[in-house]
Amino acid sequence: MKKIHNFSAGPCILPKEVMQKAAESVVEYNNSGLSIIEMSHRSKDFESIMDRSHAIVRELLNVPENYDVCFLQGGASLQFMMVPENLFPVGGKVGYVNTGVWGTKALKEAQLFGETIEVASSKDKNFSYIPKGYNIPKDIAYLHLTSNNTIYGTQFKSFPETTVPLVCDMSSDIMSKPVDVSKFDLIYAGAQKNIGPAGVVVVISKKGIFGKSGRTIPTMLDYRTHIDNGSMFNTPPCFSIYTSLLTMEWIKNLGGLSEMEKINEAKAKILYDEIDSNPLFTGPAAKEDRSLMNVTFVMKDPSLEPEFAKLAKERNLSGIGGHRSVGGFRASIYNAMPIESVQALVDAMRDFSKKYA
Amino acid sequence: MKKIHNFSAGPCILPKEVMQKAAESVVEYNNSGLSIIEMSHRSKDFESIMDRSHAIVRELLNVPENYDVCFLQGGASLQFMMVPENLFPVGGKVGYVNTGVWGTKALKEAQLFGETIEVASSKDKNFSYIPKGYNIPKDIAYLHLTSNNTIYGTQFKSFPETTVPLVCDMSSDIMSKPVDVSKFDLIYAGAQKNIGPAGVVVVISKKGIFGKSGRTIPTMLDYRTHIDNGSMFNTPPCFSIYTSLLTMEWIKNLGGLSEMEKINEAKAKILYDEIDSNPLFTGPAAKEDRSLMNVTFVMKDPSLEPEFAKLAKERNLSGIGGHRSVGGFRASIYNAMPIESVQALVDAMRDFSKKYA
């Protein structure tokens, strides 16, 4: 098997040992005589997987007692409409901080439900920073944030202090560091970055917040359906959930989220240091808002970019093309990315600058 | 690995070679150096998987040119509300044929959108038959059917002849036999019976039917979003889709749906013949409506059922407990169920009757 350094933005690299164990479970789960993908979701084996999956989310994120955890389908994109459907009161107002493509999409769905306020936006500078110092209206039912912005390489380092309920899309940095869950009414995250494979979403919500929007909510779009049924109202995405459990167990064995954060900081530092010292490269994201997950960088002379892309390909540095709206390059260095791969990228940048600088 | 005869109703048995190949892809997909679960959904490899998945649905079901195919998340349960959201005109009426728990759930969601008519129901006899000879109102926007009823072991052998558009939940018998797609406006099916693992839904829809309900439809709930984006509007459930492709390729290699139907008929015949000839057993479903997928049977003397369940367990006949609303037993004998496993169940029934009859 050839060695690929997988910098994809998501679906993305997962720990080797998780992929190995997940593969084994597709042949046979735990000496049951059955594959994980042919096993009834009502079997004792799968019910145990589901119970442990809920429990480890609680444990890793230190989720308070008065919060529920559930697993859903449909990606964060479906959450963009489930949040207002459940939490946007008829005739009320909600607020959004717009820090990129995903925040814009979330806002667009909320607009279908009533009056929305774009409380702050960094669109004026192509979302290259996280807005700060804005006023949060007191009369909004919630304020929606996107904690990490994969395309632009920005990340909230702290969250607004406010009495307004906070809702946060943490798809691309959940489980990468500790989070104070008690500051939020609702957190959602697509799994396919730091939690597991595509096909499952984690939702963490404060008890008692639902059932107040005055809307008629279809059964599958009502969070209470899934919470009340332990994420088993209907057939769950069994394989994605099991592989997410394995990934979260890997994080736990590594020492949990504080340890994970240290590793992620160390990896990001190597790369940002190179961007700042290498004469050919520069980073478009504001320094104080730089993401530990998605590192964006461009070349001062854009005409050299195809040459660097060629070198990257030769060295099996995969998935580093920047999003078309930012250009240049993006290295996604999620939890499972080994420091050796980050070093391989840095080495390529150095070798390239020796040749061209 | 011990030999289990997996009669689960879903998630359920898949072909051994599919599970083997799926497992290999979780280690490495097609010499790419990457696992199927860490690969970008925008990579050439995954785009090819997606293209081939759409194409093989079209090929196996002989889907006409004027129909679209797409893959969604959320299970058939989310379809229960997506169908009316997209096809139930504001101020109009829709009709449902109620043949069991799933049909009842589908009807319940439609009721949130306006006036519904329960055109026919077999609830009077615990859903043990498929209603026939009912009048279909001309003024309904669509008539919703459930082609196979897993809990009761009934199945439509033919569909109503009507000018009213038909919508059908085919979750538990799609890909088990040929279907005349042109008779339906929309077909949907959760994958986790005959198509693949849990976590993906197939939708086949006639072109031009959407955008007429007069409703404001959130982006993710609008079928056109997914059709227009080749099922890649957001990150799809990559592993479930790839494993579904493998399963459909297995069906194709076997000779397609006509061949599959012959095999399924042969398997079901062995089991129904035993139910009809064995003095201890009887089948609750009306003979003319018997499902080829889910075979329900009870004991004439229910006090013997725990004994038979014990024998079944000893012989590794797994997942044959009947649903609580029917009692007795249910053997789900989907496409991938080998005839040897059906024979093992029949042998157990015979041996049991020799002892107790």
Interface residues (C-beta under 8 A of the other chain):
Chain A: M1 K2 K3 I4 N6 S8 A9 G10 P11 C12 I13 L14 M19 Q20 A22 A23 E24 V26 V27 E28 N31 S32 G33 L34 S35 I37 E38 M39 S40 H41 S43 Q73 G74 G75 A76 S77 L78 F80 M81 E85 K105 K108 E109 L112 G190 Q192 G196 P197 A198 G199 V200 T216 P218 T219 M220 L221 F233 N234 T235 P236 P237 C238 F239 S240 T243 N316 S318 G319
Chain B: M1 K2 K3 I4 N6 S8 A9 G10 P11 C12 I13 L14 M19 Q20 A22 A23 E24 V26 V27 E28 N31 S32 G33 L34 S35 I37 E38 M39 S40 H41 S43 Q73 G74 G75 A76 S77 L78 F80 M81 E85 K105 K108 E109 L112 G190 Q192 G196 P197 A198 G199 V200 T216 P218 T219 M220 L221 F233 N234 T235 P236 P237 C238 F239 S240 T243 N316 S318 G319
